[in-house]
Amino acid sequence: MDLNNVRSTLYLDPTLHRALRLKAASTHRSMSEIVNDAIREALREDEADLAAVANRVQEKSVSYEAFLTKLKADGTL
């Protein structure tokens, strides 16, 4: 066991637990590895969203009304 890992208790739906056990056995990976990879992938999506927001933080704010007017003007709405 890696000493840098943190132990955590998760409560899984019995069906998910059974599927996870089967996946671990069929891929010769631990359940922890599979769960870590799944969480990492889910958080990667959030990371991309947060990066996009951070890149646009300097942009001027636009009111909802102005945004709606622009969408109507260029035919989006």
C-alpha positions as CSV (number, residue, x, y, z in Angstrom):
1,M,0.0,0.0,0.0
2,D,1.3,3.5,-0.9
3,L,1.8,5.5,2.3
4,N,0.7,8.7,0.4
5,N,-2.8,7.3,0.0
6,V,-5.6,8.4,2.2
7,R,-8.1,5.9,3.5
8,S,-11.7,6.8,3.0
9,T,-15.1,5.1,3.6
10,L,-17.5,5.1,0.7
11,Y,-21.0,3.7,0.7
12,L,-21.8,2.2,-2.6
13,D,-25.0,0.9,-4.1
14,P,-24.9,-2.9,-3.8
15,T,-25.2,-3.2,-7.6
16,L,-22.4,-0.8,-8.2
17,H,-20.2,-2.6,-5.7
18,R,-20.8,-5.9,-7.4
19,A,-20.0,-4.4,-10.8
20,L,-16.9,-2.8,-9.4
21,R,-15.7,-6.1,-7.9
22,L,-16.3,-7.9,-11.2
23,K,-14.5,-5.1,-13.2
24,A,-11.5,-5.3,-10.8
25,A,-11.3,-9.1,-11.1
26,S,-11.6,-9.1,-14.9
27,T,-9.0,-6.3,-15.4
28,H,-6.6,-7.5,-12.7
29,R,-6.8,-4.0,-11.0
30,S,-7.8,-3.1,-7.5
31,M,-11.1,-1.5,-6.8
32,S,-9.3,1.5,-5.5
33,E,-7.4,2.0,-8.8
34,I,-10.7,1.9,-10.7
35,V,-12.4,4.3,-8.3
36,N,-9.5,6.7,-8.3
37,D,-9.4,6.7,-12.1
38,A,-13.1,7.3,-12.3
39,I,-13.0,10.2,-9.8
40,R,-9.9,11.7,-11.6
41,E,-11.8,11.6,-14.9
42,A,-14.9,13.2,-13.4
43,L,-12.8,16.0,-11.8
44,R,-10.9,16.6,-15.0
45,E,-14.1,17.8,-16.6
46,D,-14.6,20.3,-13.7
47,E,-10.9,21.3,-14.1
48,A,-11.4,22.2,-17.7
49,D,-14.5,24.2,-16.9
50,L,-12.7,26.1,-14.1
51,A,-9.8,26.8,-16.4
52,A,-12.2,28.3,-19.0
53,V,-13.7,30.5,-16.4
54,A,-10.3,31.6,-15.1
55,N,-9.2,32.5,-18.7
56,R,-12.3,34.7,-19.0
57,V,-12.1,36.4,-15.6
58,Q,-10.8,39.7,-17.1
59,E,-13.7,39.9,-19.6
60,K,-16.2,42.7,-19.0
61,S,-19.6,41.6,-17.6
62,V,-22.7,41.8,-19.8
63,S,-26.2,42.2,-18.4
64,Y,-28.7,39.5,-19.2
65,E,-30.8,42.0,-21.2
66,A,-27.8,43.1,-23.3
67,F,-26.8,39.5,-23.9
68,L,-30.4,38.6,-25.0
69,T,-30.5,41.7,-27.3
70,K,-27.2,40.6,-28.9
71,L,-28.5,37.0,-29.4
72,K,-31.6,38.3,-31.1
73,A,-29.6,40.8,-33.2
74,D,-27.3,38.1,-34.7
75,G,-30.2,35.7,-35.2
76,T,-29.3,33.2,-32.6
77,L,-32.7,33.6,-31.0
